[in-house]
């Protein structure tokens, strides 16, 4: 009887072990499929990143993540699949969607300028090139520029928001939704730290986008010669390899920050959402990853 009980426990343990291994294998295959879909260069990835550290900081952000931009490997996470309001990080998708539609030298006309939140101060009838509008959109995060872009996309600005949501599906961001191009609708504009990091990894592949978000200050002008000095709100830009990407804040969303950093020739994406101090939280995560990532070769 005792031998039977021992054998029974052995077989139960074996079944549990096989179930666990199959589950891990399934998740690994599912994750690999996501990487291939989300990165055009995934088939050419030759290094697998591993974070080697005993320092895991306490941060105020309710959600956060660090990923390797090329492989989409998650190096650190805190509530990565929890939905948060996007605030002005919405404008990452606004810029990407607009870049698919407008040429840089194309002239856009201000139709019905908003005065809500952060604005550049555009007036109805003003004209400015799309490139100059992008600087105003991404550096000071001007809501009137986001609205102008949407209004020039179609007579119905909602069509632009629909295009933003189609792009979210295109990039497999299934926990992401946009309600407006500026990020003012906290209930309708939402994403997860993981989705936002993946969106950022797509955005920085666009050379125009990457150039603009790495710019600290720029003077732009409309076609009448009126000039505007626009400054990047990202205080960490240029510090410890940081070269982007976007800030965000509303009362409902709290502080949001999407950061890109070059580490050992590789790009890392750091996202903090629902933060009480987005720059301090991000600095702690930068300290955590700095010099502590090893890239292991992947052999075919």
Legacy VTK file of the C-alpha trace (Angstrom):
# vtk DataFile Version 3.0
C-alpha trace
ASCII
DATASET POLYDATA
POINTS 300 float
0.000 0.000 0.000
2.842 2.348 0.888
4.595 1.580 -2.425
1.353 2.309 -4.258
1.060 5.693 -2.530
4.666 6.527 -3.382
4.148 5.571 -7.034
0.911 7.581 -7.097
2.656 10.706 -5.805
5.442 10.174 -8.352
3.018 10.006 -11.293
1.039 13.018 -10.062
4.277 14.963 -9.754
5.313 13.876 -13.251
1.972 15.006 -14.696
2.273 18.395 -12.992
5.832 18.794 -14.266
4.804 17.990 -17.847
1.898 20.434 -17.597
4.221 23.150 -16.368
6.755 22.520 -19.124
4.066 22.533 -21.784
2.703 25.783 -20.397
6.119 27.414 -20.435
6.734 26.177 -23.964
3.384 27.506 -25.123
4.023 30.922 -23.555
7.494 31.056 -25.065
6.111 30.282 -28.503
3.326 32.834 -28.082
5.777 35.510 -26.964
8.071 34.744 -29.898
5.142 35.107 -32.281
4.416 38.550 -30.819
8.024 39.600 -31.283
7.980 38.563 -34.916
4.786 40.477 -35.624
5.841 43.626 -33.789
9.374 43.912 -35.151
10.230 43.855 -38.818
13.815 42.991 -37.884
12.946 40.171 -35.466
14.296 37.510 -37.816
17.667 39.281 -37.692
17.911 39.504 -33.888
21.162 37.889 -32.817
21.353 38.922 -29.156
19.050 38.215 -26.214
19.113 40.815 -23.406
19.297 39.811 -19.747
19.121 42.230 -16.815
21.694 41.272 -14.180
21.176 43.292 -11.006
20.117 42.982 -7.385
18.842 46.580 -7.364
15.111 46.865 -7.963
13.977 50.366 -6.983
10.827 51.463 -5.218
8.924 53.765 -7.567
5.719 55.759 -7.184
4.368 54.794 -10.618
1.423 52.421 -10.515
2.610 50.826 -13.743
6.043 50.624 -15.364
8.075 48.589 -17.792
11.520 48.369 -19.387
11.884 46.536 -22.700
14.594 46.018 -25.280
13.282 47.834 -28.364
14.534 45.329 -30.941
13.553 42.008 -29.353
10.646 43.350 -27.222
12.060 41.313 -24.322
10.723 42.582 -20.990
13.567 43.385 -18.588
11.477 44.848 -15.751
7.773 45.349 -15.174
5.226 46.558 -12.637
1.576 46.000 -13.567
2.522 45.839 -17.277
-0.963 44.802 -18.445
-2.987 47.205 -16.294
-4.798 49.912 -18.269
-3.995 53.557 -17.558
-5.005 56.826 -19.200
-2.446 57.828 -21.810
-2.592 61.634 -21.401
-0.301 63.341 -23.950
1.622 60.156 -24.757
-1.386 59.760 -27.071
0.507 62.145 -29.337
3.013 59.393 -30.157
0.233 57.692 -32.118
-1.021 61.053 -33.384
2.400 61.720 -34.905
2.772 58.222 -36.381
-0.691 58.314 -37.941
-0.072 61.780 -39.376
3.341 60.763 -40.752
1.584 58.057 -42.760
-0.684 60.676 -44.357
1.059 64.060 -44.684
4.306 65.108 -46.358
6.722 67.157 -44.241
6.445 70.225 -46.501
2.661 69.977 -46.788
0.860 73.105 -45.558
-1.924 72.604 -43.024
-4.502 75.232 -42.087
-5.786 75.862 -38.564
-9.552 75.515 -38.679
-10.976 75.579 -35.170
-8.165 75.969 -32.637
-8.717 74.591 -29.159
-7.778 76.567 -26.058
-7.860 73.591 -23.696
-4.729 72.578 -21.817
-1.250 73.196 -23.234
-1.446 75.078 -26.546
0.885 76.845 -28.952
-1.668 79.652 -29.372
-2.643 79.078 -32.991
-5.476 81.085 -34.526
-8.023 80.029 -37.113
-6.710 80.561 -40.628
-3.018 80.268 -39.740
-0.961 78.029 -41.995
2.116 76.030 -41.093
4.052 73.148 -42.617
3.383 69.706 -41.227
7.035 69.391 -40.144
6.840 72.530 -38.003
3.542 71.344 -36.549
5.203 68.071 -35.527
7.780 69.942 -33.452
4.981 71.813 -31.679
3.072 68.577 -31.171
5.902 66.537 -29.676
8.085 69.070 -27.813
5.703 71.319 -25.832
2.833 68.873 -26.457
0.448 71.458 -27.922
-3.175 70.330 -27.996
-4.188 72.893 -30.624
-1.680 71.305 -33.011
-3.086 67.821 -32.388
-6.531 69.150 -33.240
-5.246 70.960 -36.349
-3.661 67.758 -37.656
-6.898 65.817 -37.126
-8.974 68.522 -38.838
-6.718 68.522 -41.901
-6.866 64.739 -42.221
-10.595 64.796 -42.964
-13.588 67.109 -42.700
-14.626 64.902 -39.809
-11.823 64.886 -37.177
-13.198 61.600 -35.842
-11.863 59.935 -38.983
-8.333 60.684 -37.809
-9.029 59.098 -34.420
-10.407 56.041 -36.218
-7.125 55.843 -38.155
-5.232 56.005 -34.850
-7.229 53.050 -33.545
-6.696 51.108 -36.766
-2.965 51.593 -36.262
-3.291 50.318 -32.704
-4.718 47.081 -34.124
-2.074 47.042 -36.841
0.641 47.106 -34.169
-1.231 44.483 -32.093
-1.900 46.895 -29.245
-5.080 45.200 -28.120
-5.273 46.987 -24.753
-5.058 50.420 -26.340
-7.777 52.841 -27.420
-7.862 56.493 -28.434
-10.762 58.915 -28.089
-9.088 62.122 -29.290
-5.761 63.125 -30.884
-4.484 65.138 -27.903
-5.004 62.710 -25.017
-7.488 64.849 -23.082
-10.202 62.181 -22.759
-9.051 60.153 -19.760
-11.882 57.624 -19.996
-11.464 56.943 -23.717
-7.698 57.294 -24.095
-6.053 54.307 -22.453
-3.227 51.821 -22.834
-0.976 49.566 -20.752
2.717 50.051 -19.957
3.484 47.095 -22.241
1.412 48.406 -25.161
2.848 51.901 -24.769
6.403 50.548 -24.765
5.676 48.558 -27.904
4.157 51.617 -29.576
7.272 53.622 -28.676
9.523 50.933 -30.124
7.623 51.235 -33.410
7.689 55.040 -33.355
11.457 55.399 -32.919
12.006 53.376 -36.067
10.641 56.389 -37.942
13.644 58.658 -38.563
11.606 61.879 -38.590
9.886 61.009 -35.318
13.171 59.956 -33.672
14.874 63.187 -34.750
12.091 65.408 -33.412
11.709 63.747 -29.986
15.489 64.002 -29.454
15.388 67.785 -30.047
15.559 70.009 -26.956
14.494 73.287 -28.522
13.368 74.542 -31.914
12.084 77.755 -33.480
9.188 77.145 -35.864
7.239 79.597 -38.000
3.946 79.801 -39.824
3.692 80.918 -43.458
3.153 84.544 -42.398
6.460 84.669 -40.557
5.124 84.387 -36.998
7.695 82.443 -34.967
7.346 80.181 -31.947
10.128 78.856 -29.716
9.149 75.335 -28.685
10.939 73.478 -25.885
10.962 69.788 -25.048
9.239 69.009 -21.742
11.430 65.935 -21.163
13.913 66.970 -18.449
15.924 63.768 -18.879
16.698 64.340 -22.544
20.447 64.044 -23.131
21.116 62.505 -19.706
22.721 59.045 -19.537
21.962 58.219 -23.171
18.313 59.352 -23.106
17.185 60.444 -26.585
13.381 60.663 -26.252
10.412 60.250 -26.170
7.263 61.834 -24.683
5.752 63.237 -21.523
2.115 63.187 -20.517
-0.078 64.502 -17.717
-3.730 64.924 -16.874
-5.357 64.942 -13.466
-6.911 61.575 -14.201
-3.819 59.951 -15.697
-1.262 61.347 -13.305
2.281 61.731 -14.601
3.330 59.621 -17.580
6.715 59.372 -19.266
7.990 57.295 -22.172
11.777 57.231 -22.417
14.250 55.805 -24.912
17.857 55.182 -23.932
20.872 53.851 -25.790
22.620 51.099 -23.800
25.585 49.224 -25.303
24.423 50.160 -28.790
20.898 48.914 -28.118
17.748 50.962 -27.509
15.769 50.472 -24.312
12.232 51.746 -23.797
11.185 52.791 -20.287
7.562 53.620 -19.454
6.124 54.905 -16.184
2.376 55.509 -15.806
0.277 56.859 -12.959
3.427 58.304 -11.409
3.783 60.914 -8.670
7.242 61.875 -9.975
7.811 60.549 -13.480
11.353 61.887 -13.821
12.538 60.496 -10.471
10.907 57.125 -11.177
12.558 56.986 -14.585
15.943 58.003 -13.164
15.719 55.094 -10.720
14.954 52.683 -13.561
17.811 54.149 -15.613
20.156 53.482 -12.687
18.830 49.933 -12.484
19.591 49.120 -16.137
22.759 51.180 -16.634
25.673 48.818 -17.170
23.618 45.841 -15.984
22.323 44.362 -19.236
24.106 41.470 -20.884
23.341 40.537 -24.476
23.727 36.818 -25.047
24.322 35.589 -28.608
21.554 33.592 -30.228
22.879 30.812 -32.450
20.813 29.544 -35.364
LINES 1 301
300 0 1 2 3 4 5 6 7 8 9 10 11 12 13 14 15 16 17 18 19 20 21 22 23 24 25 26 27 28 29 30 31 32 33 34 35 36 37 38 39 40 41 42 43 44 45 46 47 48 49 50 51 52 53 54 55 56 57 58 59 60 61 62 63 64 65 66 67 68 69 70 71 72 73 74 75 76 77 78 79 80 81 82 83 84 85 86 87 88 89 90 91 92 93 94 95 96 97 98 99 100 101 102 103 104 105 106 107 108 109 110 111 112 113 114 115 116 117 118 119 120 121 122 123 124 125 126 127 128 129 130 131 132 133 134 135 136 137 138 139 140 141 142 143 144 145 146 147 148 149 150 151 152 153 154 155 156 157 158 159 160 161 162 163 164 165 166 167 168 169 170 171 172 173 174 175 176 177 178 179 180 181 182 183 184 185 186 187 188 189 190 191 192 193 194 195 196 197 198 199 200 201 202 203 204 205 206 207 208 209 210 211 212 213 214 215 216 217 218 219 220 221 222 223 224 225 226 227 228 229 230 231 232 233 234 235 236 237 238 239 240 241 242 243 244 245 246 247 248 249 250 251 252 253 254 255 256 257 258 259 260 261 262 263 264 265 266 267 268 269 270 271 272 273 274 275 276 277 278 279 280 281 282 283 284 285 286 287 288 289 290 291 292 293 294 295 296 297 298 299
